[in-house]
Amino acid sequence: MRHCPLAFVDDLDDPRLNDEDHHHLARVRRLRQGEEMIVADGKGRWRSAEFNGESPTPSGPIEVRDRPTPTISVGFALTKSTKPELVVQKLTELGVDRIVPFMSERSVVRWDHKKAASAHKRLSKVSHEAAMQCHQLWLPEVMPVVDFNLLIADNPDVALAEAGGDAPSLQRPFVLIGPEGGWSPEELLAVPARVALAGETVLRAETAAISAGALLGALRSGLVT
């Protein structure tokens, strides 16, 4: 796949850009009429096209990139300011398949239903933009914020990021990152599996989440064993 602008569309046979993506390509990237671009469906299918305003003209066959296996997932406790956006952006770039913000017992940040819905929309947009930028053909699933207890009930094979834990492994490809204040005793008791993401250093929550994505991705791609 050539390194030219990429945009996501719903229909590869009749591709149409949304307003924001069209503005980005036309005004920010300054793509000219007839210039080469790529349209993709976010599910591994893509094709070359020529920029033609809001309706790119397909210029090549539909091709498919298989989704890497196994699925890798990172959950992170809510943090202050724009750190959740940073985490989602970088985890998307690293090829993480599922990104799950959650509220834990010691989370300082608490979102009500209205704010959680707004944040989910914003984080999904961040992921969309990051995938376009880095040519990530599989859009990750950015989940709505969930309570820790509900999260582990639905995902019994998760591991908690904690100093002194085991080395990251694809045997447990779903890692949860706790809040700055650490896991509560009850949470540690609820999930016995531990994964260490660094040596002697103590990582900030956002750094730990990005590190988890990088390590799991490197294991899956065979860059490390």
C-alpha positions as a Markdown table, in Angstrom:
| # | Residue | x | y | z |
|---|---|---|---|---|
| 1 | Met | 0.0 | 0.0 | 0.0 |
| 2 | Arg | 1.4 | 3.3 | -1.1 |
| 3 | His | 2.0 | 6.1 | 1.5 |
| 4 | Cys | -0.6 | 8.6 | 0.4 |
| 5 | Pro | -3.6 | 10.1 | 2.3 |
| 6 | Leu | -6.1 | 7.6 | 3.7 |
| 7 | Ala | -9.7 | 8.2 | 4.6 |
| 8 | Phe | -12.4 | 5.8 | 5.9 |
| 9 | Val | -15.7 | 5.4 | 4.0 |
| 10 | Asp | -18.8 | 3.2 | 4.5 |
| 11 | Asp | -18.9 | 1.9 | 1.0 |
| 12 | Leu | -15.8 | 1.1 | -1.0 |
| 13 | Asp | -17.8 | 0.8 | -4.3 |
| 14 | Asp | -19.4 | 4.2 | -3.8 |
| 15 | Pro | -16.9 | 6.0 | -1.4 |
| 16 | Arg | -18.1 | 9.2 | 0.2 |
| 17 | Leu | -16.1 | 11.3 | 2.6 |
| 18 | Asn | -17.7 | 12.8 | 5.7 |
| 19 | Asp | -17.4 | 16.6 | 6.1 |
| 20 | Glu | -14.5 | 16.5 | 8.5 |
| 21 | Asp | -12.4 | 14.1 | 6.5 |
| 22 | His | -13.1 | 16.1 | 3.3 |
| 23 | His | -12.0 | 19.3 | 5.0 |
| 24 | His | -8.8 | 17.7 | 6.3 |
| 25 | Leu | -7.8 | 16.4 | 2.9 |
| 26 | Ala | -8.8 | 19.5 | 1.0 |
| 27 | Arg | -7.8 | 22.2 | 3.4 |
| 28 | Val | -5.1 | 20.7 | 5.6 |
| 29 | Arg | -3.4 | 18.2 | 3.4 |
| 30 | Arg | -4.2 | 20.4 | 0.3 |
| 31 | Leu | -5.0 | 17.4 | -1.8 |
| 32 | Arg | -5.7 | 18.4 | -5.4 |
| 33 | Gln | -8.4 | 17.0 | -7.8 |
| 34 | Gly | -7.2 | 13.7 | -9.2 |
| 35 | Glu | -4.4 | 13.1 | -6.7 |
| 36 | Glu | -4.0 | 9.6 | -5.4 |
| 37 | Met | -5.4 | 8.6 | -2.1 |
| 38 | Ile | -6.7 | 5.4 | -0.3 |
| 39 | Val | -10.2 | 4.7 | 0.9 |
| 40 | Ala | -10.7 | 2.0 | 3.5 |
| 41 | Asp | -13.7 | 0.6 | 5.4 |
| 42 | Gly | -11.9 | 0.2 | 8.8 |
| 43 | Lys | -12.3 | -3.6 | 8.6 |
| 44 | Gly | -9.2 | -4.4 | 6.6 |
| 45 | Arg | -10.6 | -3.7 | 3.1 |
| 46 | Trp | -9.1 | -0.9 | 1.1 |
| 47 | Arg | -8.5 | 0.4 | -2.5 |
| 48 | Ser | -6.7 | 3.2 | -4.3 |
| 49 | Ala | -8.8 | 6.1 | -5.5 |
| 50 | Glu | -8.4 | 9.6 | -6.9 |
| 51 | Phe | -9.5 | 12.6 | -4.8 |
| 52 | Asn | -12.7 | 14.0 | -6.3 |
| 53 | Gly | -14.2 | 16.3 | -3.6 |
| 54 | Glu | -16.5 | 14.4 | -1.3 |
| 55 | Ser | -16.7 | 11.4 | -3.7 |
| 56 | Pro | -13.3 | 9.9 | -4.4 |
| 57 | Thr | -13.2 | 7.9 | -7.7 |
| 58 | Pro | -12.0 | 4.3 | -7.2 |
| 59 | Ser | -8.9 | 3.6 | -9.3 |
| 60 | Gly | -7.9 | 0.1 | -8.1 |
| 61 | Pro | -9.3 | -3.2 | -7.0 |
| 62 | Ile | -10.5 | -3.8 | -3.4 |
| 63 | Glu | -7.7 | -5.5 | -1.4 |
| 64 | Val | -7.8 | -7.0 | 2.0 |
| 65 | Arg | -5.4 | -7.1 | 4.9 |
| 66 | Asp | -6.1 | -9.8 | 7.4 |
| 67 | Arg | -6.6 | -8.8 | 11.0 |
| 68 | Pro | -3.6 | -9.7 | 13.2 |
| 69 | Thr | -4.2 | -12.3 | 15.8 |
| 70 | Pro | -4.7 | -12.7 | 18.7 |
| 71 | Thr | -6.8 | -9.7 | 19.5 |
| 72 | Ile | -4.9 | -7.4 | 21.9 |
| 73 | Ser | -6.7 | -5.1 | 24.3 |
| 74 | Val | -5.8 | -2.4 | 26.8 |
| 75 | Gly | -8.0 | -0.9 | 29.4 |
| 76 | Phe | -7.1 | 2.2 | 31.4 |
| 77 | Ala | -8.5 | 3.9 | 34.4 |
| 78 | Leu | -9.8 | 7.4 | 33.7 |
| 79 | Thr | -7.3 | 10.2 | 34.1 |
| 80 | Lys | -7.4 | 14.0 | 34.2 |
| 81 | Ser | -7.3 | 16.5 | 31.4 |
| 82 | Thr | -6.6 | 15.3 | 27.8 |
| 83 | Lys | -4.6 | 12.2 | 28.9 |
| 84 | Pro | -7.4 | 9.8 | 27.7 |
| 85 | Glu | -7.2 | 11.3 | 24.2 |
| 86 | Leu | -3.4 | 10.8 | 24.2 |
| 87 | Val | -3.8 | 7.2 | 25.3 |
| 88 | Val | -6.4 | 6.4 | 22.7 |
| 89 | Gln | -4.4 | 8.1 | 20.0 |
| 90 | Lys | -1.2 | 6.2 | 20.7 |
| 91 | Leu | -2.9 | 2.8 | 21.3 |
| 92 | Thr | -4.6 | 3.2 | 17.9 |
| 93 | Glu | -1.2 | 4.0 | 16.2 |
| 94 | Leu | 0.2 | 0.8 | 17.9 |
| 95 | Gly | -2.5 | -1.4 | 16.5 |
| 96 | Val | -4.4 | -2.2 | 19.7 |
| 97 | Asp | -7.7 | -3.8 | 18.7 |
| 98 | Arg | -9.8 | -2.8 | 21.7 |
| 99 | Ile | -9.4 | 0.2 | 24.0 |
| 100 | Val | -11.5 | 0.3 | 27.2 |
| 101 | Pro | -11.6 | 3.3 | 29.5 |
| 102 | Phe | -12.9 | 2.4 | 33.0 |
| 103 | Met | -13.6 | 3.7 | 36.4 |
| 104 | Ser | -11.8 | 2.0 | 39.3 |
| 105 | Glu | -12.2 | 2.4 | 43.0 |
| 106 | Arg | -9.4 | 5.0 | 43.3 |
| 107 | Ser | -10.1 | 6.8 | 40.1 |
| 108 | Val | -10.1 | 10.6 | 40.7 |
| 109 | Val | -12.0 | 11.3 | 37.5 |
| 110 | Arg | -15.7 | 10.4 | 37.6 |
| 111 | Trp | -18.0 | 10.8 | 34.5 |
| 112 | Asp | -21.7 | 10.9 | 34.7 |
| 113 | His | -23.8 | 9.3 | 31.9 |
| 114 | Lys | -23.9 | 12.5 | 29.8 |
| 115 | Lys | -20.2 | 13.2 | 30.1 |
| 116 | Ala | -19.3 | 9.5 | 29.5 |
| 117 | Ala | -21.4 | 9.5 | 26.2 |
| 118 | Ser | -19.8 | 12.8 | 25.1 |
| 119 | Ala | -16.3 | 11.4 | 25.9 |
| 120 | His | -16.9 | 8.2 | 24.1 |
| 121 | Lys | -17.8 | 10.1 | 21.0 |
| 122 | Arg | -14.7 | 12.3 | 21.3 |
| 123 | Leu | -12.4 | 9.3 | 21.9 |
| 124 | Ser | -13.8 | 7.5 | 18.9 |
| 125 | Lys | -13.1 | 10.6 | 16.8 |
| 126 | Val | -9.5 | 10.7 | 18.1 |
| 127 | Ser | -9.0 | 7.0 | 17.2 |
| 128 | His | -10.5 | 7.6 | 13.7 |
| 129 | Glu | -8.1 | 10.5 | 13.0 |
| 130 | Ala | -5.1 | 8.6 | 14.4 |
| 131 | Ala | -5.9 | 5.6 | 12.2 |
| 132 | Met | -6.1 | 7.8 | 9.1 |
| 133 | Gln | -2.8 | 9.4 | 10.0 |
| 134 | Cys | -0.9 | 6.1 | 10.5 |
| 135 | His | -2.6 | 4.0 | 7.8 |
| 136 | Gln | -4.2 | 1.7 | 10.3 |
| 137 | Leu | -6.6 | -0.3 | 8.2 |
| 138 | Trp | -8.4 | -1.9 | 11.1 |
| 139 | Leu | -10.1 | 0.6 | 13.3 |
| 140 | Pro | -9.9 | -0.3 | 16.9 |
| 141 | Glu | -13.1 | -0.8 | 19.0 |
| 142 | Val | -13.1 | 2.1 | 21.4 |
| 143 | Met | -15.5 | 1.0 | 24.2 |
| 144 | Pro | -17.7 | 3.3 | 26.3 |
| 145 | Val | -16.4 | 3.9 | 29.8 |
| 146 | Val | -17.3 | 1.0 | 32.1 |
| 147 | Asp | -17.1 | 0.2 | 35.8 |
| 148 | Phe | -14.1 | -2.0 | 36.8 |
| 149 | Asn | -16.3 | -4.7 | 38.3 |
| 150 | Leu | -18.4 | -5.0 | 35.2 |
| 151 | Leu | -15.3 | -5.1 | 33.0 |
| 152 | Ile | -13.7 | -8.0 | 34.8 |
| 153 | Ala | -17.0 | -9.9 | 35.0 |
| 154 | Asp | -17.2 | -9.8 | 31.2 |
| 155 | Asn | -13.4 | -10.5 | 30.7 |
| 156 | Pro | -12.2 | -13.0 | 33.3 |
| 157 | Asp | -8.8 | -13.5 | 31.5 |
| 158 | Val | -7.6 | -9.9 | 32.0 |
| 159 | Ala | -4.3 | -9.1 | 33.8 |
| 160 | Leu | -3.5 | -6.1 | 36.0 |
| 161 | Ala | -0.4 | -4.0 | 35.3 |
| 162 | Glu | 1.5 | -4.1 | 38.5 |
| 163 | Ala | 5.2 | -4.0 | 39.6 |
| 164 | Gly | 6.5 | -7.5 | 40.3 |
| 165 | Gly | 4.2 | -9.2 | 37.9 |
| 166 | Asp | 5.0 | -11.6 | 35.1 |
| 167 | Ala | 6.4 | -10.5 | 31.7 |
| 168 | Pro | 3.8 | -9.5 | 29.2 |
| 169 | Ser | 2.5 | -12.5 | 27.2 |
| 170 | Leu | 0.0 | -13.2 | 24.5 |
| 171 | Gln | -1.5 | -15.8 | 26.8 |
| 172 | Arg | -3.1 | -12.8 | 28.5 |
| 173 | Pro | -3.5 | -10.2 | 25.7 |
| 174 | Phe | -5.9 | -7.9 | 27.7 |
| 175 | Val | -4.0 | -5.7 | 30.2 |
| 176 | Leu | -5.7 | -3.2 | 32.6 |
| 177 | Ile | -3.9 | -0.1 | 33.7 |
| 178 | Gly | -4.9 | 1.3 | 37.1 |
| 179 | Pro | -5.2 | 4.9 | 38.3 |
| 180 | Glu | -2.4 | 7.1 | 39.7 |
| 181 | Gly | -3.4 | 6.0 | 43.2 |
| 182 | Gly | -2.9 | 2.3 | 42.3 |
| 183 | Trp | -5.3 | -0.6 | 42.6 |
| 184 | Ser | -7.4 | -1.1 | 45.7 |
| 185 | Pro | -6.9 | -4.3 | 47.8 |
| 186 | Glu | -10.3 | -5.5 | 46.6 |
| 187 | Glu | -9.4 | -5.1 | 42.9 |
| 188 | Leu | -6.1 | -6.9 | 43.4 |
| 189 | Leu | -7.9 | -9.7 | 45.1 |
| 190 | Ala | -10.5 | -9.9 | 42.2 |
| 191 | Val | -7.9 | -10.3 | 39.5 |
| 192 | Pro | -4.9 | -12.5 | 40.4 |
| 193 | Ala | -3.0 | -12.2 | 37.1 |
| 194 | Arg | -0.3 | -9.5 | 37.1 |
| 195 | Val | 1.8 | -8.1 | 34.3 |
| 196 | Ala | 4.9 | -5.9 | 34.8 |
| 197 | Leu | 5.5 | -3.2 | 32.2 |
| 198 | Ala | 8.8 | -1.8 | 33.4 |
| 199 | Gly | 11.7 | -2.6 | 35.6 |
| 200 | Glu | 12.3 | -0.5 | 38.7 |
| 201 | Thr | 10.6 | 2.7 | 37.4 |
| 202 | Val | 7.1 | 3.8 | 38.3 |
| 203 | Leu | 5.2 | 4.7 | 35.2 |
| 204 | Arg | 2.5 | 7.4 | 34.9 |
| 205 | Ala | -0.9 | 5.9 | 34.0 |
| 206 | Glu | -0.8 | 7.1 | 30.5 |
| 207 | Thr | 2.7 | 5.9 | 29.9 |
| 208 | Ala | 1.8 | 2.5 | 31.3 |
| 209 | Ala | -1.1 | 2.2 | 28.9 |
| 210 | Ile | 1.0 | 3.1 | 25.9 |
| 211 | Ser | 3.7 | 0.7 | 27.1 |
| 212 | Ala | 1.2 | -2.1 | 27.4 |
| 213 | Gly | 0.0 | -1.5 | 23.8 |
| 214 | Ala | 3.6 | -1.4 | 22.5 |
| 215 | Leu | 4.7 | -4.6 | 24.3 |
| 216 | Leu | 1.6 | -6.6 | 23.3 |
| 217 | Gly | 1.9 | -5.4 | 19.7 |
| 218 | Ala | 5.6 | -6.2 | 19.5 |
| 219 | Leu | 4.9 | -9.7 | 20.9 |
| 220 | Arg | 2.2 | -10.3 | 18.3 |
| 221 | Ser | 4.3 | -9.1 | 15.4 |
| 222 | Gly | 7.2 | -11.2 | 16.5 |
| 223 | Leu | 9.5 | -8.2 | 17.0 |
| 224 | Val | 10.2 | -9.6 | 20.5 |
| 225 | Thr | 9.7 | -13.0 | 22.0 |
